[in-house]
Amino acid sequence: MIDVMKMFTARMWMKRNVPFLYSWHAYVGYELDLFKAFERGVTVADVADAYQIDEVLLNQWTNVGVSIGHLKPMSRERYKTGAMWKLPRPKDQSSSGVILKEMMELHIPSLLAYPDMMRNKTRNHFDSDKHADTVAQTSRLLEVIALPKIAKLLKGNDKQLVLDIGCGEGGYIKRLAERFPESQFEGIEVSESVAKTAEKLTDSLENVSIEHSDLWDYEPQQAYDLILMNNIIHYIPPEKRQELFEKLGQWLSDDGILSVVTPISGGQDSPPFVAAFNSFFHSFENLHPLPQKEQLEQWGEGANLEFLGIQTVIREGSWYVVQYKKSSSMN
Ligand SMILES: C[S@@+](CC[C@H](N)C(=O)[O-])C[C@H]1O[C@@H](n2cnc3c(N)ncnc32)[C@H](O)[C@@H]1O
């Protein structure tokens, strides 16, 4: 009886692992641009030859692709890429593949290091030189959903001064600057390579400037009407977060608004994605836990900012926009 149970649970774990194949297969395809290679129906040998890659392993990847429907077998040992809309597009076409890259190269290895970290009481180190570009790109996937909630803050006001802290590739300010040409936009970004990309992407916009700087060293020349801080709270140690909110409060003009995009952790009843995300952050000595809703309220209060409310960006990911106002009456 015990052996039957063992067999049953082993089968259950094997089945539970199948979804991993989909992500793994899509990741390898994205990384080596293989979905493009098989777009027209070609043999494994042709692709291995054209791309100068290992044919035996490519053959395995192709077999898995056929079994999960990412590839379709054709006559004369040819294979063709399946439904393209489900698969990541090539790298240079603002592909959703960056999320696979981040998960496979950063999240999964960090989570697999848990046993060693727990035994040795150690942590990983987040290598910004290696991962900052990927992370900045994945954050941009949220832009389209979060942007309308931010753009609303600028509507009806012609000339405003906007600061984006940890602006990444400058995606938010680029879109806003195009829409609000009378307003001025500044972005601060600590990673040199990410700041360079931001500069390049906003090059044609006269109302955008990007500063390669750590936010803690930044000295603003004027007060801002709107400060954005999107997806960077987990870079700030918990003991510095109140201080950061106070600093931002001082950088705002009267009636200025602070708008923060962040996943919010809410204890044991949060969706599994947030728990996984938080476990990932905890595995690094230089990244920090996600904030809780009550903390976001407290930090605003401590900085004398009026809490305007929370709006959902992506429910399953527990991603929210939290906004505050510096009311002249409160200061
Ligand atoms: C997850 S990305 C988010 C990018 C962008 N805000 C978005 O939401 O798409 C966080 C960015 O903040 C930058 N960053 C982290 N700590 C910073 C600091 N102390 N000063 C300035 N930028 C910082 C990182 O280099 C990274 O590019």
The ligand as an SDF file (V2000), in Angstrom:
LIG
                    3D

 27 29  0  0  0  0  0  0  0  0999 V2000
   12.7070   47.2220  -11.5630 C   0  0  0  0  0  0  0  0  0  0  0  0
   13.4300   48.5700  -12.3730 S   0  0  0  0  0  0  0  0  0  0  0  0
   12.0510   49.6270  -12.7000 C   0  0  0  0  0  0  0  0  0  0  0  0
   12.2630   50.5860  -13.8170 C   0  0  0  0  0  0  0  0  0  0  0  0
   11.0910   51.5450  -14.0940 C   0  0  0  0  0  0  0  0  0  0  0  0
   10.8510   52.4230  -12.9770 N   0  0  0  0  0  0  0  0  0  0  0  0
    9.8280   50.7640  -14.4120 C   0  0  0  0  0  0  0  0  0  0  0  0
    8.9820   50.6180  -13.5280 O   0  0  0  0  0  0  0  0  0  0  0  0
    9.7060   50.2660  -15.5430 O   0  0  0  0  0  0  0  0  0  0  0  0
   14.1780   49.4480  -11.0100 C   0  0  0  0  0  0  0  0  0  0  0  0
   15.2400   50.4290  -11.4780 C   0  0  0  0  0  0  0  0  0  0  0  0
   15.6140   51.2610  -10.3700 O   0  0  0  0  0  0  0  0  0  0  0  0
   17.0160   51.4710  -10.4450 C   0  0  0  0  0  0  0  0  0  0  0  0
   17.4890   51.8090   -9.1000 N   0  0  0  0  0  0  0  0  0  0  0  0
   17.6140   50.9910   -8.0400 C   0  0  0  0  0  0  0  0  0  0  0  0
   18.1020   51.6530   -6.9750 N   0  0  0  0  0  0  0  0  0  0  0  0
   18.2920   52.9350   -7.3740 C   0  0  0  0  0  0  0  0  0  0  0  0
   18.8060   54.1010   -6.7290 C   0  0  0  0  0  0  0  0  0  0  0  0
   19.2240   54.0520   -5.4620 N   0  0  0  0  0  0  0  0  0  0  0  0
   18.8650   55.2570   -7.4260 N   0  0  0  0  0  0  0  0  0  0  0  0
   18.4420   55.3090   -8.7250 C   0  0  0  0  0  0  0  0  0  0  0  0
   17.9780   54.2220   -9.3980 N   0  0  0  0  0  0  0  0  0  0  0  0
   17.8830   53.0490   -8.7320 C   0  0  0  0  0  0  0  0  0  0  0  0
   17.5480   50.1380  -10.9610 C   0  0  0  0  0  0  0  0  0  0  0  0
   18.8330   50.2510  -11.5360 O   0  0  0  0  0  0  0  0  0  0  0  0
   16.4740   49.7190  -11.9700 C   0  0  0  0  0  0  0  0  0  0  0  0
   16.7640   50.1210  -13.2850 O   0  0  0  0  0  0  0  0  0  0  0  0
  1  2  1  0
  2  3  1  0
  2 10  1  0
  3  4  1  0
  4  5  1  0
  5  6  1  0
  5  7  1  0
  7  8  2  0
  7  9  1  0
 10 11  1  0
 11 12  1  0
 11 26  1  0
 12 13  1  0
 13 14  1  0
 13 24  1  0
 14 15  1  0
 14 23  1  0
 15 16  2  0
 16 17  1  0
 17 18  1  0
 17 23  2  0
 18 19  1  0
 18 20  2  0
 20 21  1  0
 21 22  2  0
 22 23  1  0
 24 25  1  0
 24 26  1  0
 26 27  1  0
M  CHG  2   2   1   9  -1
M  END
$$$$
